[in-house]
Amino acid sequence: MAARNSILHLVKYQALGNDYLVLDLPAALDEVVAALPALCDRHRGLGADGLIAFDPASFAVRVFNPDSSEAERSGNGLRIAAAHAVLEHGAASEFDLTAGGRRNAARVLSVEGGRVSCELDIGAPVLEPDEMVTIETPLGALRCRLVSVGNPHCVVFGELVTPERVRELGPVLEGHARFPQRTNVQLVEPLARDRARIEIWERGAGYTLASGTSASAVAAALMREGLADARITVDMPGGSLAIRRESDGSLVQSGPAQRVYRAQVDLADLAGR
């Protein structure tokens, strides 16, 4: 990466331990995205699960992974963008965010200092095929539900829901031949009709404490399997998200996002890392 005199003004947020750097546009986005492996490095950079590029004029959102790849969307990322819109740009209590060509309605539930809780409409999930599938891997055959909530997910049933197991299975499934664009992976343990526990391997980011789209995909899979009602809480290592299914089939998630700090970074300082 070439060193340049580019000063970035970033705001870091976390949502249930899933953390993102937020960059307001306009900015030299290509240069910043190229620097993401260094920026997101938890030992040599700021440390983050990715970058959110936010347009204050249109409330359009783009999400980038630490490996510089672009994600279609992120549930926690969108809630972080909603918090940023409120805290840094004076957004009203109800507004729309746009990501991946889709509009997502946000409704603010509470604001306490730098912590914003909101509801976010994720849209209707797509389950294709509409049945459980078996995926053969070097680690064995896995029973999975394939779900899209604007980005792809592979929800795995019948496995130990532990960080160790998802770290084993996640990379194998993420890059499996069945998923030419790669996929996000969740191991799920249904606890009751209104509660489940999951571990997450995020495409382009790896092991992740929480993921809003993962929680939504798991909720959709459990509802389709008849294992959950229309309201469910999904527990993740970083915390819990409440998911409900509306009458039109769309999913709404409710949860917090917290501003952590503001930072000023010179990209020249990251050169050669």
C-alpha positions as CSV (number, residue, x, y, z in Angstrom):
1,M,0.0,0.0,0.0
2,A,1.4,3.3,-1.0
3,A,1.8,5.9,1.7
4,R,-0.2,9.1,1.2
5,N,-1.0,12.1,3.3
6,S,-4.7,11.1,3.7
7,I,-6.2,11.9,7.1
8,L,-9.2,9.8,8.0
9,H,-11.8,10.8,10.5
10,L,-13.4,7.6,11.8
11,V,-15.9,6.8,14.5
12,K,-15.8,3.3,16.0
13,Y,-19.0,1.6,17.2
14,Q,-19.8,-1.8,18.6
15,A,-23.1,-3.7,18.5
16,L,-23.1,-6.8,20.8
17,G,-19.3,-7.0,20.4
18,N,-19.5,-6.8,16.6
19,D,-17.4,-3.6,15.9
20,Y,-17.1,-1.4,12.9
21,L,-15.3,1.7,11.9
22,V,-17.6,4.3,10.3
23,L,-16.3,6.6,7.6
24,D,-18.5,9.5,6.4
25,L,-18.5,10.1,2.6
26,P,-17.2,11.7,0.5
27,A,-13.8,10.3,1.1
28,A,-11.1,8.5,-0.8
29,L,-13.0,5.2,-0.4
30,D,-10.9,3.0,-2.7
31,E,-7.7,4.0,-0.8
32,V,-9.4,3.3,2.6
33,V,-10.8,-0.1,1.5
34,A,-7.3,-1.1,0.3
35,A,-6.0,-0.2,3.8
36,L,-8.6,-2.2,5.7
37,P,-6.5,-5.3,6.5
38,A,-4.1,-2.8,8.3
39,L,-6.9,-0.7,9.8
40,C,-8.8,-3.7,11.1
41,D,-5.8,-5.5,12.5
42,R,-6.4,-5.8,16.3
43,H,-2.7,-5.7,17.2
44,R,-1.2,-3.3,14.7
45,G,-4.2,-1.1,13.7
46,L,-7.5,0.2,15.2
47,G,-9.1,-3.2,15.2
48,A,-12.5,-3.9,13.8
49,D,-14.8,-6.4,12.1
50,G,-15.0,-4.1,9.1
51,L,-15.8,-0.6,7.8
52,I,-19.1,1.1,7.2
53,A,-19.1,3.8,4.5
54,F,-21.9,6.2,5.3
55,D,-23.4,8.9,3.1
56,P,-24.9,11.6,5.3
57,A,-26.8,13.1,2.4
58,S,-28.7,9.9,1.4
59,F,-28.2,7.6,4.4
60,A,-26.8,5.1,2.0
61,V,-24.6,2.4,3.6
62,R,-21.8,0.2,2.2
63,V,-20.2,-2.5,4.3
64,F,-16.7,-3.8,3.9
65,N,-15.0,-6.8,5.5
66,P,-11.5,-6.7,7.1
67,D,-10.2,-8.5,4.0
68,S,-11.3,-5.5,1.8
69,S,-14.2,-7.5,0.2
70,E,-17.6,-5.8,0.2
71,A,-20.6,-7.4,2.0
72,E,-24.1,-7.0,0.7
73,R,-25.3,-5.9,4.1
74,S,-24.9,-6.4,7.9
75,G,-27.6,-6.3,10.5
76,N,-25.4,-5.0,13.2
77,G,-23.7,-2.8,10.7
78,L,-27.0,-1.2,9.8
79,R,-27.9,-0.7,13.4
80,I,-24.5,1.0,13.9
81,A,-25.2,3.1,10.8
82,A,-28.6,4.0,12.4
83,A,-26.8,5.0,15.7
84,H,-24.3,7.1,13.7
85,A,-27.1,8.8,11.8
86,V,-28.7,9.8,15.2
87,L,-25.6,10.7,17.2
88,E,-23.5,12.4,14.5
89,H,-26.0,13.6,12.0
90,G,-29.2,14.4,14.0
91,A,-31.5,11.9,12.4
92,A,-35.1,11.8,13.5
93,S,-36.7,8.8,15.4
94,E,-37.7,7.1,12.1
95,F,-35.8,7.0,8.9
96,D,-34.6,4.7,6.1
97,L,-31.1,3.3,5.4
98,T,-30.2,1.9,2.0
99,A,-27.8,-1.0,1.6
100,G,-27.2,-3.3,-1.3
101,G,-30.0,-1.7,-3.2
102,R,-32.6,-2.4,-0.4
103,R,-34.2,0.1,1.9
104,N,-34.3,-0.7,5.5
105,A,-36.7,1.1,7.9
106,A,-35.1,2.1,11.3
107,R,-37.0,3.2,14.3
108,V,-35.2,4.6,17.3
109,L,-36.3,3.1,20.7
110,S,-34.0,4.9,23.0
111,V,-30.8,7.1,23.2
112,E,-28.7,7.0,26.3
113,G,-25.4,8.9,25.8
114,G,-23.6,7.2,23.0
115,R,-25.9,4.1,23.1
116,V,-28.8,3.9,20.6
117,S,-31.3,1.1,20.6
118,C,-33.4,0.7,17.5
119,E,-35.7,-1.6,15.5
120,L,-34.4,-2.4,12.0
121,D,-36.5,-4.0,9.2
122,I,-34.3,-6.6,7.5
123,G,-36.9,-7.6,4.9
124,A,-38.3,-11.0,4.0
125,P,-35.9,-13.9,4.1
126,V,-35.5,-16.3,1.1
127,L,-34.9,-20.0,1.8
128,E,-33.7,-21.8,-1.3
129,P,-34.1,-24.7,-1.5
130,D,-37.1,-24.8,0.7
131,E,-35.9,-27.9,2.5
132,M,-33.0,-29.0,4.7
133,V,-29.9,-30.0,2.7
134,T,-26.9,-32.2,3.4
135,I,-23.5,-30.8,2.6
136,E,-20.6,-33.2,2.4
137,T,-17.4,-31.8,3.9
138,P,-14.0,-33.3,4.9
139,L,-15.3,-32.9,8.5
140,G,-18.4,-34.9,7.8
141,A,-21.9,-34.5,6.4
142,L,-23.7,-31.4,7.7
143,R,-27.5,-30.8,7.9
144,C,-28.1,-27.2,6.8
145,R,-30.7,-24.6,5.9
146,L,-29.6,-22.1,3.3
147,V,-31.1,-18.6,3.9
148,S,-30.6,-15.2,2.3
149,V,-31.5,-12.0,4.1
150,G,-29.8,-9.9,1.5
151,N,-26.6,-11.8,2.1
152,P,-26.0,-15.6,2.1
153,H,-26.2,-17.8,5.2
154,C,-25.7,-21.5,5.9
155,V,-27.4,-22.5,9.2
156,V,-26.1,-25.8,10.5
157,F,-28.2,-28.0,12.7
158,G,-27.1,-30.9,14.9
159,E,-23.6,-29.8,15.7
160,L,-22.0,-28.7,19.0
161,V,-22.6,-25.0,19.3
162,T,-19.1,-24.0,20.6
163,P,-16.5,-21.5,19.4
164,E,-14.1,-24.4,18.7
165,R,-16.6,-26.2,16.4
166,V,-17.6,-23.1,14.5
167,R,-13.9,-22.2,14.0
168,E,-13.5,-25.7,12.5
169,L,-16.5,-25.8,10.3
170,G,-16.8,-22.1,9.4
171,P,-13.8,-21.9,7.0
172,V,-14.7,-25.2,5.4
173,L,-18.3,-24.1,4.6
174,E,-17.5,-20.5,3.8
175,G,-15.3,-21.6,0.9
176,H,-17.3,-24.8,0.0
177,A,-17.8,-25.4,-3.7
178,R,-21.6,-25.0,-3.2
179,F,-21.0,-21.3,-2.4
180,P,-19.0,-19.7,-5.2
181,Q,-19.5,-16.3,-3.6
182,R,-18.7,-17.7,-0.1
183,T,-21.2,-17.8,2.7
184,N,-21.8,-16.9,6.4
185,V,-22.1,-19.8,8.8
186,Q,-24.1,-20.3,11.9
187,L,-24.3,-23.3,14.3
188,V,-27.7,-23.3,16.0
189,E,-29.1,-24.9,19.2
190,P,-32.8,-24.3,19.7
191,L,-33.5,-23.8,23.4
192,A,-37.3,-23.1,23.3
193,R,-39.8,-21.9,20.8
194,D,-38.8,-18.3,21.6
195,R,-35.1,-18.7,22.2
196,A,-32.0,-20.1,20.4
197,R,-28.2,-20.0,20.9
198,I,-25.8,-19.7,18.0
199,E,-22.1,-19.4,17.2
200,I,-21.0,-17.5,14.1
201,W,-18.4,-17.6,11.4
202,E,-18.7,-14.5,9.2
203,R,-17.7,-14.4,5.6
204,G,-14.6,-12.3,5.1
205,A,-14.2,-11.7,8.9
206,G,-14.0,-15.1,10.6
207,Y,-15.1,-15.8,14.1
208,T,-17.6,-13.1,15.2
209,L,-19.2,-12.4,18.6
210,A,-22.5,-11.3,17.0
211,S,-24.2,-10.7,13.7
212,G,-27.6,-9.2,13.0
213,T,-28.1,-10.9,9.7
214,S,-27.0,-14.2,11.2
215,A,-29.5,-13.9,14.0
216,S,-32.2,-13.1,11.4
217,A,-31.2,-16.0,9.1
218,V,-31.3,-18.4,12.1
219,A,-34.7,-17.1,13.1
220,A,-36.0,-17.6,9.6
221,A,-34.6,-21.2,9.5
222,L,-36.1,-22.1,12.8
223,M,-39.5,-20.7,11.9
224,R,-39.5,-22.6,8.6
225,E,-38.6,-25.8,10.4
226,G,-41.5,-25.3,12.8
227,L,-39.1,-24.9,15.8
228,A,-39.8,-21.3,16.6
229,D,-42.8,-18.9,16.9
230,A,-43.0,-15.5,15.2
231,R,-40.9,-13.9,18.0
232,I,-37.6,-15.3,19.1
233,T,-34.5,-14.1,21.0
234,V,-31.2,-15.2,19.5
235,D,-28.3,-15.5,22.0
236,M,-24.8,-14.9,20.7
237,P,-21.5,-14.7,22.6
238,G,-21.7,-10.8,22.4
239,G,-25.3,-10.6,23.5
240,S,-28.9,-11.2,22.3
241,L,-31.1,-9.9,19.6
242,A,-34.9,-9.9,19.5
243,I,-36.3,-11.0,16.1
244,R,-39.9,-10.9,15.1
245,R,-41.7,-11.8,11.9
246,E,-44.2,-9.3,10.6
247,S,-47.5,-10.3,8.8
248,D,-45.9,-9.6,5.4
249,G,-43.1,-12.0,6.2
250,S,-40.4,-9.4,6.8
251,L,-38.1,-9.7,9.8
252,V,-37.5,-6.9,12.3
253,Q,-34.6,-7.0,14.7
254,S,-34.2,-5.0,17.9
255,G,-31.0,-4.3,19.7
256,P,-28.4,-1.7,20.7
257,A,-25.3,0.0,19.1
258,Q,-22.7,1.9,21.1
259,R,-20.3,4.6,20.0
260,V,-16.9,3.7,21.3
261,Y,-14.5,6.5,20.2
262,R,-13.6,9.0,17.4
263,A,-10.2,8.6,15.7
264,Q,-8.0,10.6,13.4
265,V,-5.7,8.3,11.3
266,D,-3.1,9.1,8.7
267,L,-3.0,6.3,6.2
268,A,0.7,7.0,5.7
269,D,1.3,5.6,9.2
270,L,-0.1,2.2,8.0
271,A,2.1,2.0,4.9
272,G,4.2,-1.2,4.7
273,R,2.2,-3.2,7.3
